Amino acid sequence: ETVIRDQAIASMCVVVAKHPKLAPDHLVPALHRLAVKSDFFTGRVSACALLPTVYRYANEDQKASLRKVYTTLCADDTPMVRRAAAQKMKDLVNVCEKADILTDLISVYRQLSQEDTQDTIRVACVHTTLVMAKMLNEEENRQHTLSVIKSACEDRSWRVRLTVAKNFDQLCAAYGPEIMNSSLLPYFIQMMKDNEQEVRKEAVRVIEACLSLPAGSNPLSSEQLQQFILPQFQSLALDPAQPVRAALAQVLGPVAKVLGRDLTQQQLNPLIADLMKDEFHDVRLNIVSHAGLICEVLSVDGLMHSLLHTIQNLVMDNHWRIRQSVVEQVPKLAKLFGVEMFQSKLEGCFLSNLRDCVHSVRQSAIDNLKEIAETFGSKWTVEHLLPKLVEQYSQSSGYANRVTVLHVLP
């Protein structure tokens, strides 16, 4: 039974972690016995699972033989054994010395990355690369690991390409901007146009994570966004797959922040306005969740004619999550617009959310009204806001609305 074997291995790993001295005398011989067990493949699968933990606590003179065992398991005739070995490779690499990786493990890593029969093995090699690339220098990465990632970007299995797209920010951090810009950025652009919608979605979504990397690891400067990424946005905004458009809406705020006001007005503003009117509610929800950030970039003048009307409409959207998201953005908008603009454009819509039929929207309005009151000061709150709340209380027919107003008062 697989479950029993897995639990036995997990228990052995816990025991040896608490009593490392057991590993050289007991677990290393046990692993060697399992690795050569020929009557059935399950023992060899268990050996693969045990190897990283045993290797960590083995004596130095035992580690060479354990690496040899692992090399043998990676070339096993049984597909399940090779898969188990590949899935544990990143853990083994993590506990190996760099010199041992380059002499003993790099060849099996390259061998498994070209495995034709199982895409799960090639996926495991991508995860191994994330660990290995951090341990190697730039020249060693160009020699040993870069070709594996390039092949994965063009792999015939969409799952392998998806793994690269999902982890592209980690690849950026591991490789550094020099390798990413010179070698991998064209492959990333290609994944944004991939035939599989899941790959396109993750390639777009990871842009936000890439932009949040430290300056030394971030491959996407303002110039590269303009040159490589922005040209893809027009086609992605018209993508027939709704999740892809939703992912694009999610990253426009952070991208706008990097580009600055002028470029955002020229190249992103029409895109933002179109996505705010998208028929798919997740697209509208994602773009609204960055409304405050987009407003900060564009400033009040830049936003007035293109976005404010759309935001007013979204406050009354049929989907309650979108109404709630807009309510959460109003305090940021209030700070940017000032008292007069807030009162004329947003106040009526915002206060109407205190009477919303969904409790979560009403609760969000209560929480955010406090921040608005703090922004505009006590005088505005007493002279302007309080009379409106009292009026709303007296007009409310349902008890839930009156209770909501009472919750606002503290």
C-alpha positions as CSV (number, residue, x, y, z in Angstrom):
1,E,0.0,0.0,0.0
2,T,1.4,3.4,-1.1
3,V,-0.1,5.2,1.9
4,I,1.6,2.9,4.4
5,R,5.0,3.2,2.7
6,D,4.7,7.0,2.6
7,Q,3.8,7.1,6.3
8,A,6.6,4.8,7.2
9,I,9.1,7.0,5.4
10,A,7.7,10.1,7.0
11,S,8.0,8.6,10.4
12,M,11.6,7.5,9.7
13,C,12.5,11.0,8.6
14,V,11.0,12.5,11.8
15,V,12.9,10.0,13.9
16,V,16.3,10.5,12.2
17,A,15.8,14.3,12.4
18,K,15.5,14.0,16.2
19,H,18.3,11.4,16.5
20,P,20.8,12.0,13.7
21,K,23.3,9.5,15.0
22,L,20.9,6.7,13.9
23,A,21.4,7.5,10.2
24,P,25.0,6.2,9.5
25,D,24.5,2.9,11.3
26,H,20.9,2.1,10.5
27,L,19.3,4.2,7.7
28,V,22.2,4.1,5.3
29,P,22.4,0.3,5.2
30,A,18.5,0.2,5.0
31,L,18.5,2.5,2.0
32,H,21.1,0.5,0.2
33,R,19.0,-2.7,0.7
34,L,15.9,-0.9,-0.6
35,A,17.7,0.5,-3.6
36,V,18.8,-2.9,-4.8
37,K,15.5,-4.7,-4.0
38,S,14.7,-6.3,-7.3
39,D,11.5,-8.4,-6.5
40,F,9.3,-5.3,-6.8
41,F,9.7,-1.6,-7.6
42,T,8.1,-0.2,-4.4
43,G,11.3,-0.7,-2.4
44,R,13.3,1.4,-4.8
45,V,10.6,4.1,-4.8
46,S,10.9,4.2,-1.0
47,A,14.7,4.5,-1.3
48,C,14.2,7.6,-3.5
49,A,11.9,9.2,-0.9
50,L,14.4,8.5,2.0
51,L,17.5,9.6,0.2
52,P,17.6,13.4,0.9
53,T,17.0,12.9,4.6
54,V,19.5,10.1,4.9
55,Y,22.1,12.0,2.9
56,R,21.8,15.0,5.2
57,Y,22.7,13.0,8.3
58,A,25.1,10.4,6.7
59,N,28.9,10.4,7.4
60,E,31.0,12.1,4.8
61,D,32.6,8.8,3.6
62,Q,29.1,7.4,3.0
63,K,27.8,10.3,0.8
64,A,29.6,9.3,-2.4
65,S,28.0,5.9,-2.4
66,L,24.6,7.5,-1.7
67,R,25.0,9.7,-4.8
68,K,25.9,6.6,-6.8
69,V,22.8,4.9,-5.6
70,Y,20.7,8.0,-6.6
71,T,22.3,7.9,-10.1
72,T,21.4,4.3,-10.5
73,L,17.8,5.0,-9.4
74,C,17.5,7.8,-12.0
75,A,18.4,5.3,-14.7
76,D,16.0,2.6,-13.4
77,D,14.0,0.6,-16.0
78,T,10.7,1.2,-14.1
79,P,9.1,4.6,-14.9
80,M,7.7,5.0,-11.3
81,V,11.1,4.7,-9.9
82,R,12.6,7.3,-12.2
83,R,9.6,9.6,-11.4
84,A,10.1,9.2,-7.7
85,A,13.9,10.0,-8.1
86,A,13.2,13.1,-10.2
87,Q,10.6,14.4,-7.6
88,K,13.2,14.1,-4.8
89,M,16.1,15.6,-6.8
90,K,15.5,19.2,-5.6
91,D,15.6,18.0,-2.0
92,L,18.8,16.1,-2.6
93,V,20.4,19.0,-4.4
94,N,19.5,21.2,-1.4
95,V,21.7,19.1,0.9
96,C,24.6,18.5,-1.5
97,E,27.8,20.5,-1.8
98,K,28.2,22.4,-5.0
99,A,31.2,20.4,-6.1
100,D,29.3,17.1,-5.7
101,I,26.4,18.5,-7.7
102,L,28.8,19.4,-10.6
103,T,30.6,16.1,-10.6
104,D,27.9,13.5,-9.8
105,L,24.4,14.9,-10.2
106,I,24.5,17.4,-13.1
107,S,24.6,14.5,-15.6
108,V,21.4,12.8,-14.3
109,Y,19.7,16.1,-14.0
110,R,20.3,16.7,-17.7
111,Q,19.3,13.2,-18.5
112,L,16.0,13.4,-16.7
113,S,15.2,16.8,-18.2
114,Q,15.1,15.0,-21.6
115,E,12.8,12.2,-20.4
116,D,10.4,11.6,-23.3
117,T,7.8,9.4,-21.6
118,Q,6.8,11.4,-18.5
119,D,6.1,15.1,-18.3
120,T,6.0,14.9,-14.5
121,I,9.8,14.2,-14.6
122,R,10.4,17.2,-16.7
123,V,8.3,19.3,-14.3
124,A,10.4,18.0,-11.4
125,C,13.5,19.1,-13.3
126,V,12.2,22.7,-13.5
127,H,11.7,22.7,-9.7
128,T,15.2,21.3,-9.3
129,T,16.5,24.2,-11.4
130,L,15.0,26.7,-9.0
131,V,17.2,25.3,-6.3
132,M,20.3,24.5,-8.4
133,A,20.5,27.9,-10.1
134,K,20.9,29.7,-6.8
135,M,23.9,27.5,-5.9
136,L,25.7,28.0,-9.2
137,N,27.4,31.1,-10.6
138,E,26.4,32.8,-13.8
139,E,28.8,30.9,-16.1
140,E,27.9,27.5,-14.5
141,N,24.2,28.3,-15.0
142,R,24.8,29.1,-18.7
143,Q,26.7,25.9,-19.1
144,H,24.4,23.5,-17.1
145,T,20.9,24.7,-16.3
146,L,19.9,27.4,-18.8
147,S,19.3,24.9,-21.7
148,V,17.0,22.9,-19.4
149,I,14.8,25.9,-18.8
150,K,14.8,27.0,-22.5
151,S,13.7,23.5,-23.5
152,A,11.0,23.6,-20.8
153,C,9.7,26.9,-22.2
154,E,9.1,25.1,-25.5
155,D,8.1,21.7,-24.1
156,R,5.4,19.9,-25.9
157,S,3.6,19.3,-22.6
158,W,1.6,22.4,-21.4
159,R,2.2,21.3,-17.8
160,V,5.9,21.8,-18.2
161,R,5.4,25.3,-19.8
162,L,2.9,26.1,-17.0
163,T,5.5,25.3,-14.3
164,V,8.0,27.7,-15.9
165,A,5.4,30.4,-16.2
166,K,4.2,30.0,-12.6
167,N,7.8,30.1,-11.2
168,F,9.2,32.7,-13.6
169,D,9.7,35.2,-10.7
170,Q,11.8,32.6,-8.8
171,L,13.8,32.0,-11.9
172,C,14.5,35.7,-12.1
173,A,15.7,35.7,-8.5
174,A,17.9,32.7,-9.1
175,Y,19.5,33.7,-12.4
176,G,19.7,37.4,-12.0
177,P,18.8,40.1,-14.6
178,E,21.7,39.5,-16.9
179,I,20.7,36.0,-17.9
180,M,17.0,36.7,-17.8
181,N,17.3,39.7,-20.2
182,S,19.7,38.1,-22.6
183,S,18.4,34.6,-22.7
184,L,14.9,34.0,-21.2
185,L,12.8,37.1,-21.7
186,P,12.0,36.2,-25.3
187,Y,10.7,32.8,-24.1
188,F,8.6,34.5,-21.5
189,I,7.0,36.7,-24.1
190,Q,6.3,33.5,-26.1
191,M,4.5,32.0,-23.1
192,M,2.2,35.1,-23.0
193,K,1.1,34.0,-26.4
194,D,0.9,30.3,-25.6
195,N,-1.8,28.1,-27.2
196,E,-2.9,26.9,-23.7
197,Q,-4.9,29.5,-21.7
198,E,-3.5,28.3,-18.3
199,V,0.0,29.1,-19.5
200,R,-1.0,32.5,-20.8
201,K,-2.8,33.3,-17.5
202,E,0.1,32.4,-15.3
203,A,2.6,34.2,-17.5
204,V,0.6,37.3,-17.1
205,R,-0.1,36.9,-13.4
206,V,3.6,36.4,-12.6
207,I,4.5,39.9,-13.9
208,E,3.3,41.4,-10.6
209,A,5.6,39.0,-8.6
210,C,8.5,39.9,-10.9
211,L,7.9,43.7,-10.4
212,S,8.0,43.2,-6.6
213,L,11.5,41.6,-6.7
214,P,14.4,43.5,-5.3
215,A,16.1,45.9,-7.7
216,G,19.1,43.6,-8.3
217,S,16.8,40.6,-9.3
218,N,14.0,42.4,-11.2
219,P,14.4,41.9,-15.0
220,L,11.4,44.1,-15.9
221,S,12.5,47.8,-15.9
222,S,10.2,50.5,-17.3
223,E,12.1,50.3,-20.6
224,Q,11.6,46.5,-20.9
225,L,8.0,46.8,-20.0
226,Q,7.5,49.3,-22.8
227,Q,9.5,47.3,-25.3
228,F,8.5,43.7,-24.6
229,I,5.5,43.5,-22.3
230,L,3.1,46.3,-23.2
231,P,2.8,45.3,-26.9
232,Q,1.3,42.0,-25.7
233,F,-1.4,43.7,-23.5
234,Q,-3.6,44.7,-26.4
235,S,-4.1,41.2,-27.6
236,L,-4.4,39.8,-24.1
237,A,-7.2,42.3,-23.3
238,L,-9.2,40.7,-26.2
239,D,-8.3,37.2,-25.2
240,P,-11.3,34.8,-25.5
241,A,-10.3,33.2,-22.2
242,Q,-11.9,35.1,-19.3
243,P,-9.2,34.0,-16.7
244,V,-6.5,35.5,-19.0
245,R,-8.3,38.9,-19.1
246,A,-8.8,38.7,-15.3
247,A,-5.0,38.0,-14.8
248,L,-4.2,41.0,-17.0
249,A,-6.6,43.2,-15.0
250,Q,-4.8,42.1,-11.8
251,V,-1.3,43.3,-13.0
252,L,-2.2,46.6,-14.6
253,G,-2.0,48.5,-11.3
254,P,1.6,47.4,-10.5
255,V,2.6,47.9,-14.1
256,A,1.2,51.4,-14.1
257,K,3.2,52.2,-10.9
258,V,6.4,51.3,-12.7
259,L,5.6,53.1,-15.9
260,G,4.5,56.4,-14.3
261,R,1.8,58.8,-15.2
262,D,2.6,59.8,-18.8
263,L,3.1,56.3,-20.2
264,T,0.1,55.0,-18.2
265,Q,-2.1,57.7,-19.7
266,Q,-0.9,57.0,-23.2
267,Q,-0.8,53.2,-23.3
268,L,-2.8,51.8,-20.3
269,N,-5.7,54.2,-19.8
270,P,-7.9,52.9,-22.7
271,L,-7.1,49.4,-21.6
272,I,-8.1,50.0,-18.0
273,A,-11.4,51.7,-19.1
274,D,-12.3,48.7,-21.4
275,L,-11.5,46.1,-18.7
276,M,-13.6,48.0,-16.1
277,K,-16.6,47.4,-18.5
278,D,-15.7,43.7,-19.2
279,E,-18.6,41.3,-19.2
280,F,-16.8,38.9,-16.9
281,H,-17.1,40.0,-13.3
282,D,-13.7,38.7,-12.1
283,V,-12.0,41.1,-14.7
284,R,-13.9,44.0,-13.3
285,L,-13.2,42.9,-9.7
286,N,-9.4,42.7,-10.3
287,I,-9.1,46.1,-12.0
288,V,-11.2,47.8,-9.3
289,S,-9.0,46.3,-6.6
290,H,-6.2,48.4,-8.0
291,A,-8.3,51.6,-8.6
292,G,-6.6,53.5,-5.7
293,L,-3.1,52.7,-7.0
294,I,-4.1,53.6,-10.6
295,C,-5.5,56.9,-9.3
296,E,-2.3,57.7,-7.5
297,V,-0.3,57.2,-10.7
298,L,-2.7,59.1,-13.0
299,S,-3.5,61.8,-10.5
300,V,-7.0,63.3,-10.2
301,D,-6.8,65.1,-13.5
302,G,-5.8,62.1,-15.4
303,L,-8.6,60.0,-14.0
304,M,-11.5,62.4,-14.0
305,H,-12.9,61.8,-17.4
306,S,-11.9,58.2,-18.1
307,L,-12.3,56.2,-14.9
308,L,-14.5,58.1,-12.4
309,H,-17.8,57.4,-14.2
310,T,-16.9,53.7,-14.5
311,I,-16.1,53.5,-10.8
312,Q,-19.5,55.1,-10.0
313,N,-21.2,52.5,-12.1
314,L,-19.2,49.6,-10.4
315,V,-20.5,50.7,-7.0
316,M,-23.9,49.6,-8.2
317,D,-22.6,46.4,-9.9
318,N,-24.8,43.3,-9.8
319,H,-22.0,41.2,-8.2
320,W,-21.6,42.0,-4.5
321,R,-17.8,41.2,-4.5
322,I,-17.2,44.0,-7.0
323,R,-19.4,46.4,-4.9
324,Q,-17.3,45.4,-1.8
325,S,-14.0,45.9,-3.7
326,V,-15.1,49.4,-4.8
327,V,-16.1,50.3,-1.3
328,E,-12.6,49.2,-0.1
329,Q,-11.0,51.5,-2.7
330,V,-13.0,54.6,-1.8
331,P,-10.8,55.8,1.2
332,K,-7.8,56.0,-1.2
333,L,-9.9,57.8,-3.8
334,A,-11.2,60.2,-1.1
335,K,-7.6,61.2,-0.1
336,L,-6.8,61.9,-3.8
337,F,-10.0,63.8,-4.7
338,G,-10.5,65.9,-1.6
339,V,-13.7,66.8,0.1
340,E,-15.5,68.6,-2.7
341,M,-14.9,66.0,-5.3
342,F,-15.8,63.2,-2.9
343,Q,-19.1,64.8,-1.9
344,S,-20.1,65.5,-5.5
345,K,-19.0,62.3,-7.1
346,L,-18.7,59.4,-4.7
347,E,-20.4,60.2,-1.4
348,G,-24.0,59.3,-2.5
349,C,-22.9,56.0,-4.0
350,F,-20.7,55.1,-1.0
351,L,-23.4,55.8,1.6
352,S,-25.9,53.8,-0.4
353,N,-23.7,50.8,0.3
354,L,-24.7,51.1,4.0
355,R,-28.1,49.9,2.7
356,D,-26.7,47.1,0.5
357,C,-28.6,43.8,0.6
358,V,-25.3,41.9,1.3
359,H,-24.0,42.0,4.8
360,S,-20.3,41.9,3.7
361,V,-20.7,45.0,1.6
362,R,-22.4,46.9,4.5
363,Q,-19.7,45.8,6.9
364,S,-17.0,46.9,4.5
365,A,-18.7,50.3,4.1
366,I,-18.8,50.6,8.0
367,D,-15.1,49.8,8.2
368,N,-14.0,52.2,5.4
369,L,-16.2,55.1,6.5
370,K,-14.1,55.4,9.6
371,E,-11.0,55.9,7.4
372,I,-12.8,58.6,5.3
373,A,-13.9,60.4,8.5
374,E,-10.3,60.4,9.7
375,T,-9.1,61.7,6.4
376,F,-11.5,64.7,6.3
377,G,-11.4,65.5,10.0
378,S,-13.8,65.8,12.9
379,K,-15.4,69.0,11.8
380,W,-16.5,67.6,8.5
381,T,-17.7,64.4,10.2
382,V,-19.9,66.3,12.7
383,E,-21.2,69.0,10.4
384,H,-21.6,67.1,7.2
385,L,-21.5,63.3,7.7
386,L,-23.4,62.9,10.9
387,P,-26.6,64.7,9.6
388,K,-26.6,62.4,6.6
389,L,-26.3,59.3,8.8
390,V,-29.2,60.5,11.0
391,E,-31.3,61.1,7.9
392,Q,-30.4,57.7,6.6
393,Y,-31.4,56.1,10.0
394,S,-34.8,57.8,10.0
395,Q,-35.5,56.8,6.4
396,S,-34.5,53.2,6.8
397,S,-37.5,50.8,6.9
398,G,-35.5,47.6,7.6
399,Y,-34.0,46.9,11.0
400,A,-30.7,45.7,9.3
401,N,-30.2,49.2,7.8
402,R,-30.8,50.9,11.1
403,V,-28.4,48.5,12.9
404,T,-25.8,49.3,10.2
405,V,-26.1,53.0,10.9
406,L,-25.7,52.4,14.6
407,H,-22.5,50.4,13.9
408,V,-21.1,53.4,12.0
409,L,-21.6,55.9,14.8
410,P,-18.8,54.8,17.2
